[in-house]
Amino acid sequence: MKIVKRNKNYYLDFYFRGRRVREKVGPSKGAAVRARSVREGEILQGRFRIVAKRGATTFESLADKYSALVSIHKRGRHVEHYLLKTLKAYFGKSRISDLTVEDAEKYKTKRSRSVRPATVNRELTVAKHMMTKAVEWKLIADNPFRGLRNLRVPKRDERVLSHDEEIKLLPACDRVRSRFLRPLVLLALNTGLRRGELLSLEWSRVNLNQRTISIINAKSSSGDRIIPLNTTVHTVLSDLARKACSPLVFPSNRKPGEKLLDVKKGFSQVVKLAGIPHIRFHDLRHSFATRLVRAGVDIVTVQRLLGHSRITMTARYAHSLADVKMAAVSKLDLAGVCSVPDPNRTPSPLGVVAESEANSFAA
């Protein structure tokens, strides 16, 4: 931090978060030296703030610009709309040039008291990308959230829907006010399509004659694939096709021409009505993969049906279950490789000779 004299007055001249700051102190050099010590102390303690110039960009205005220029091109723009709304409610009128990583840490702490860590991480990911774009747009010199770390997300076991649970789940779908929930559950269990792939599905990608569904613009380039339709899925889609009034297979009931945004609330209600342990909609995809493996389908075919780019991802979804592992190791007993001696059985002559030789050797 420099002390500069101009026109009989002393100034503090320094850079703070990429911005040059010039502060007038007065004609006394001693006062300028003392002011420099005070200012350096405030910066070290994180108490110094630049007085924003009139018209400086606020977090709210940045969020609006980000939504119009960046979010609009994302597949998950509808979800990101709510994330931005939450971020704007907290940071609001704050000048982006005044924000620090400490502000983000405070946000992380506050939000983690009311929502899950994964939700907080998604919000912070958007906030960090907003600041990255602000640097590109030359609104700030550096990203203040650059070093921010995500919260640790506890691992959870993925569920496999049993046959008995499926019998309870499907009738419960008819007890909620969602005409598409039962078809969505059946398609998820019989095609392994992701929730987003199902909700974005268009009739132009469904070929009932050839009994296929074409998935394009998937999560990754390797996710583009063709899914064959079994009898269950073909019947469901044929019924929907007769009543179709939209290019989308699952259009929104409230907004004509738009897709159904989410089924989380309705699916949670169905799970409660069915009286089965908690299961997520994504676990239906996991159930699809696991059932294929149980039926003896090779892992490469399962990978292609799921649209995974790496075989390790498929192995995570289609893991061997406990009963399958038990059946595998039990084959050793059937093959006679590992046999436990029966104490009630009379030993063979060869065994007696071997035992006596061993005792002689020990003696």
Contacts in CASP RR format, 6 or more apart in sequence:
PFRMAT RR
TARGET T0000
AUTHOR 0000-0000-0000
METHOD contacts of the structure
MODEL  1
MKIVKRNKNYYLDFYFRGRRVREKVGPSKGAAVRARSVREGEILQGRFRI
VAKRGATTFESLADKYSALVSIHKRGRHVEHYLLKTLKAYFGKSRISDLT
VEDAEKYKTKRSRSVRPATVNRELTVAKHMMTKAVEWKLIADNPFRGLRN
LRVPKRDERVLSHDEEIKLLPACDRVRSRFLRPLVLLALNTGLRRGELLS
LEWSRVNLNQRTISIINAKSSSGDRIIPLNTTVHTVLSDLARKACSPLVF
PSNRKPGEKLLDVKKGFSQVVKLAGIPHIRFHDLRHSFATRLVRAGVDIV
TVQRLLGHSRITMTARYAHSLADVKMAAVSKLDLAGVCSVPDPNRTPSPL
GVVAESEANSFAA
1 12 0 8 1.000
1 13 0 8 1.000
1 14 0 8 1.000
1 36 0 8 1.000
1 39 0 8 1.000
1 40 0 8 1.000
2 12 0 8 1.000
2 13 0 8 1.000
2 14 0 8 1.000
3 10 0 8 1.000
3 11 0 8 1.000
3 12 0 8 1.000
3 13 0 8 1.000
3 29 0 8 1.000
3 32 0 8 1.000
3 33 0 8 1.000
3 36 0 8 1.000
4 10 0 8 1.000
4 11 0 8 1.000
4 12 0 8 1.000
4 13 0 8 1.000
4 22 0 8 1.000
5 11 0 8 1.000
5 29 0 8 1.000
8 27 0 8 1.000
9 24 0 8 1.000
9 25 0 8 1.000
9 26 0 8 1.000
9 27 0 8 1.000
10 24 0 8 1.000
10 25 0 8 1.000
10 26 0 8 1.000
10 27 0 8 1.000
10 28 0 8 1.000
10 29 0 8 1.000
10 31 0 8 1.000
10 32 0 8 1.000
11 22 0 8 1.000
11 23 0 8 1.000
11 24 0 8 1.000
11 25 0 8 1.000
11 32 0 8 1.000
12 21 0 8 1.000
12 22 0 8 1.000
12 23 0 8 1.000
12 25 0 8 1.000
12 32 0 8 1.000
12 35 0 8 1.000
12 36 0 8 1.000
12 39 0 8 1.000
13 20 0 8 1.000
13 21 0 8 1.000
13 22 0 8 1.000
14 20 0 8 1.000
14 21 0 8 1.000
14 39 0 8 1.000
15 21 0 8 1.000
16 43 0 8 1.000
16 48 0 8 1.000
16 50 0 8 1.000
17 50 0 8 1.000
17 97 0 8 1.000
17 140 0 8 1.000
17 141 0 8 1.000
17 142 0 8 1.000
17 144 0 8 1.000
18 141 0 8 1.000
18 142 0 8 1.000
19 50 0 8 1.000
19 97 0 8 1.000
19 141 0 8 1.000
21 50 0 8 1.000
23 35 0 8 1.000
23 39 0 8 1.000
25 31 0 8 1.000
25 32 0 8 1.000
25 35 0 8 1.000
26 32 0 8 1.000
39 48 0 8 1.000
41 48 0 8 1.000
42 48 0 8 1.000
46 100 0 8 1.000
46 102 0 8 1.000
49 98 0 8 1.000
50 97 0 8 1.000
50 98 0 8 1.000
52 95 0 8 1.000
52 97 0 8 1.000
52 98 0 8 1.000
56 95 0 8 1.000
56 97 0 8 1.000
57 95 0 8 1.000
57 96 0 8 1.000
57 97 0 8 1.000
57 134 0 8 1.000
57 139 0 8 1.000
57 140 0 8 1.000
58 92 0 8 1.000
58 93 0 8 1.000
58 94 0 8 1.000
58 95 0 8 1.000
58 96 0 8 1.000
59 87 0 8 1.000
59 88 0 8 1.000
59 91 0 8 1.000
59 92 0 8 1.000
59 93 0 8 1.000
59 94 0 8 1.000
59 95 0 8 1.000
59 96 0 8 1.000
59 99 0 8 1.000
60 88 0 8 1.000
60 91 0 8 1.000
60 92 0 8 1.000
60 93 0 8 1.000
62 96 0 8 1.000
62 130 0 8 1.000
62 134 0 8 1.000
62 139 0 8 1.000
63 84 0 8 1.000
63 87 0 8 1.000
63 88 0 8 1.000
63 130 0 8 1.000
65 137 0 8 1.000
66 84 0 8 1.000
66 129 0 8 1.000
66 130 0 8 1.000
66 133 0 8 1.000
67 80 0 8 1.000
67 81 0 8 1.000
67 84 0 8 1.000
69 133 0 8 1.000
70 129 0 8 1.000
70 133 0 8 1.000
71 77 0 8 1.000
71 80 0 8 1.000
71 81 0 8 1.000
71 84 0 8 1.000
74 80 0 8 1.000
75 217 0 8 1.000
78 261 0 8 1.000
80 126 0 8 1.000
83 122 0 8 1.000
83 123 0 8 1.000
83 126 0 8 1.000
84 126 0 8 1.000
86 111 0 8 1.000
86 123 0 8 1.000
87 123 0 8 1.000
87 126 0 8 1.000
87 127 0 8 1.000
87 130 0 8 1.000
90 107 0 8 1.000
90 110 0 8 1.000
90 111 0 8 1.000
91 99 0 8 1.000
91 103 0 8 1.000
91 107 0 8 1.000
91 127 0 8 1.000
94 103 0 8 1.000
96 131 0 8 1.000
96 134 0 8 1.000
96 139 0 8 1.000
96 140 0 8 1.000
96 144 0 8 1.000
97 139 0 8 1.000
97 140 0 8 1.000
99 131 0 8 1.000
99 144 0 8 1.000
99 145 0 8 1.000
100 144 0 8 1.000
101 144 0 8 1.000
101 145 0 8 1.000
101 146 0 8 1.000
101 147 0 8 1.000
101 148 0 8 1.000
103 144 0 8 1.000
104 124 0 8 1.000
104 127 0 8 1.000
104 144 0 8 1.000
104 145 0 8 1.000
104 148 0 8 1.000
105 148 0 8 1.000
107 124 0 8 1.000
107 127 0 8 1.000
108 120 0 8 1.000
108 124 0 8 1.000
108 148 0 8 1.000
108 151 0 8 1.000
111 119 0 8 1.000
111 120 0 8 1.000
111 123 0 8 1.000
112 120 0 8 1.000
112 151 0 8 1.000
116 153 0 8 1.000
117 150 0 8 1.000
117 151 0 8 1.000
117 152 0 8 1.000
117 153 0 8 1.000
117 154 0 8 1.000
118 153 0 8 1.000
120 150 0 8 1.000
120 151 0 8 1.000
121 150 0 8 1.000
121 151 0 8 1.000
121 153 0 8 1.000
124 145 0 8 1.000
124 148 0 8 1.000
124 150 0 8 1.000
125 150 0 8 1.000
127 145 0 8 1.000
128 143 0 8 1.000
128 145 0 8 1.000
128 146 0 8 1.000
128 148 0 8 1.000
131 140 0 8 1.000
131 143 0 8 1.000
131 144 0 8 1.000
131 145 0 8 1.000
131 146 0 8 1.000
132 143 0 8 1.000
134 140 0 8 1.000
134 143 0 8 1.000
135 141 0 8 1.000
135 142 0 8 1.000
135 143 0 8 1.000
158 283 0 8 1.000
158 286 0 8 1.000
158 317 0 8 1.000
159 277 0 8 1.000
159 278 0 8 1.000
159 279 0 8 1.000
159 280 0 8 1.000
159 283 0 8 1.000
159 286 0 8 1.000
159 287 0 8 1.000
160 283 0 8 1.000
160 286 0 8 1.000
160 287 0 8 1.000
160 290 0 8 1.000
160 291 0 8 1.000
160 321 0 8 1.000
161 169 0 8 1.000
161 189 0 8 1.000
161 279 0 8 1.000
161 283 0 8 1.000
161 284 0 8 1.000
161 287 0 8 1.000
165 274 0 8 1.000
165 276 0 8 1.000
165 279 0 8 1.000
166 189 0 8 1.000
168 274 0 8 1.000
168 275 0 8 1.000
168 276 0 8 1.000
169 185 0 8 1.000
169 270 0 8 1.000
169 271 0 8 1.000
169 274 0 8 1.000
169 276 0 8 1.000
170 182 0 8 1.000
170 185 0 8 1.000
170 186 0 8 1.000
171 274 0 8 1.000
172 270 0 8 1.000
172 271 0 8 1.000
172 273 0 8 1.000
172 274 0 8 1.000
172 275 0 8 1.000
173 181 0 8 1.000
173 182 0 8 1.000
173 185 0 8 1.000
173 270 0 8 1.000
174 182 0 8 1.000
175 270 0 8 1.000
175 273 0 8 1.000
176 266 0 8 1.000
176 269 0 8 1.000
176 270 0 8 1.000
176 273 0 8 1.000
178 263 0 8 1.000
178 266 0 8 1.000
179 253 0 8 1.000
180 250 0 8 1.000
180 260 0 8 1.000
180 263 0 8 1.000
181 263 0 8 1.000
181 266 0 8 1.000
181 267 0 8 1.000
181 270 0 8 1.000
183 236 0 8 1.000
183 237 0 8 1.000
183 239 0 8 1.000
183 240 0 8 1.000
183 250 0 8 1.000
184 198 0 8 1.000
184 250 0 8 1.000
184 263 0 8 1.000
185 267 0 8 1.000
185 270 0 8 1.000
185 284 0 8 1.000
186 232 0 8 1.000
186 233 0 8 1.000
186 236 0 8 1.000
187 193 0 8 1.000
187 198 0 8 1.000
187 233 0 8 1.000
187 236 0 8 1.000
187 237 0 8 1.000
188 195 0 8 1.000
188 198 0 8 1.000
188 281 0 8 1.000
188 284 0 8 1.000
188 285 0 8 1.000
188 288 0 8 1.000
189 284 0 8 1.000
189 287 0 8 1.000
189 288 0 8 1.000
190 230 0 8 1.000
190 232 0 8 1.000
190 233 0 8 1.000
190 288 0 8 1.000
191 213 0 8 1.000
191 227 0 8 1.000
191 229 0 8 1.000
191 233 0 8 1.000
191 288 0 8 1.000
191 305 0 8 1.000
192 227 0 8 1.000
192 284 0 8 1.000
192 285 0 8 1.000
192 288 0 8 1.000
192 289 0 8 1.000
192 305 0 8 1.000
192 306 0 8 1.000
193 201 0 8 1.000
193 213 0 8 1.000
193 215 0 8 1.000
193 227 0 8 1.000
193 285 0 8 1.000
194 219 0 8 1.000
194 282 0 8 1.000
194 285 0 8 1.000
195 262 0 8 1.000
195 263 0 8 1.000
195 281 0 8 1.000
195 282 0 8 1.000
197 215 0 8 1.000
197 218 0 8 1.000
198 249 0 8 1.000
198 250 0 8 1.000
199 250 0 8 1.000
199 259 0 8 1.000
199 260 0 8 1.000
199 261 0 8 1.000
199 262 0 8 1.000
199 263 0 8 1.000
200 248 0 8 1.000
200 259 0 8 1.000
201 213 0 8 1.000
201 248 0 8 1.000
201 249 0 8 1.000
201 250 0 8 1.000
202 247 0 8 1.000
202 248 0 8 1.000
202 249 0 8 1.000
203 241 0 8 1.000
203 244 0 8 1.000
203 247 0 8 1.000
203 248 0 8 1.000
203 249 0 8 1.000
204 247 0 8 1.000
205 213 0 8 1.000
205 214 0 8 1.000
205 215 0 8 1.000
205 216 0 8 1.000
206 212 0 8 1.000
206 213 0 8 1.000
206 237 0 8 1.000
206 241 0 8 1.000
206 249 0 8 1.000
207 213 0 8 1.000
207 214 0 8 1.000
208 229 0 8 1.000
208 234 0 8 1.000
208 237 0 8 1.000
208 238 0 8 1.000
208 241 0 8 1.000
211 228 0 8 1.000
211 229 0 8 1.000
211 234 0 8 1.000
212 226 0 8 1.000
212 227 0 8 1.000
212 228 0 8 1.000
212 229 0 8 1.000
213 226 0 8 1.000
213 227 0 8 1.000
213 229 0 8 1.000
214 225 0 8 1.000
214 226 0 8 1.000
214 227 0 8 1.000
215 223 0 8 1.000
215 224 0 8 1.000
215 225 0 8 1.000
215 226 0 8 1.000
215 227 0 8 1.000
215 307 0 8 1.000
216 224 0 8 1.000
217 224 0 8 1.000
218 224 0 8 1.000
218 225 0 8 1.000
218 307 0 8 1.000
220 307 0 8 1.000
220 309 0 8 1.000
221 309 0 8 1.000
222 307 0 8 1.000
222 308 0 8 1.000
222 309 0 8 1.000
223 307 0 8 1.000
223 308 0 8 1.000
223 309 0 8 1.000
225 304 0 8 1.000
225 305 0 8 1.000
225 307 0 8 1.000
227 305 0 8 1.000
229 237 0 8 1.000
237 249 0 8 1.000
240 249 0 8 1.000
245 251 0 8 1.000
246 256 0 8 1.000
246 257 0 8 1.000
247 257 0 8 1.000
248 257 0 8 1.000
248 259 0 8 1.000
248 260 0 8 1.000
250 259 0 8 1.000
250 260 0 8 1.000
251 257 0 8 1.000
251 258 0 8 1.000
251 259 0 8 1.000
251 260 0 8 1.000
252 258 0 8 1.000
252 259 0 8 1.000
252 260 0 8 1.000
252 261 0 8 1.000
253 260 0 8 1.000
263 281 0 8 1.000
264 281 0 8 1.000
267 281 0 8 1.000
271 278 0 8 1.000
271 279 0 8 1.000
285 306 0 8 1.000
285 317 0 8 1.000
286 317 0 8 1.000
289 302 0 8 1.000
289 305 0 8 1.000
289 306 0 8 1.000
289 314 0 8 1.000
289 317 0 8 1.000
289 318 0 8 1.000
290 317 0 8 1.000
290 318 0 8 1.000
290 319 0 8 1.000
290 321 0 8 1.000
292 301 0 8 1.000
292 302 0 8 1.000
292 305 0 8 1.000
292 318 0 8 1.000
293 299 0 8 1.000
293 302 0 8 1.000
293 318 0 8 1.000
293 320 0 8 1.000
293 324 0 8 1.000
294 321 0 8 1.000
294 324 0 8 1.000
299 311 0 8 1.000
299 314 0 8 1.000
299 315 0 8 1.000
299 318 0 8 1.000
300 311 0 8 1.000
302 314 0 8 1.000
302 318 0 8 1.000
303 311 0 8 1.000
303 313 0 8 1.000
303 314 0 8 1.000
306 313 0 8 1.000
306 314 0 8 1.000
306 317 0 8 1.000
308 314 0 8 1.000
308 317 0 8 1.000
320 328 0 8 1.000
332 338 0 8 1.000
333 339 0 8 1.000
347 355 0 8 1.000
END
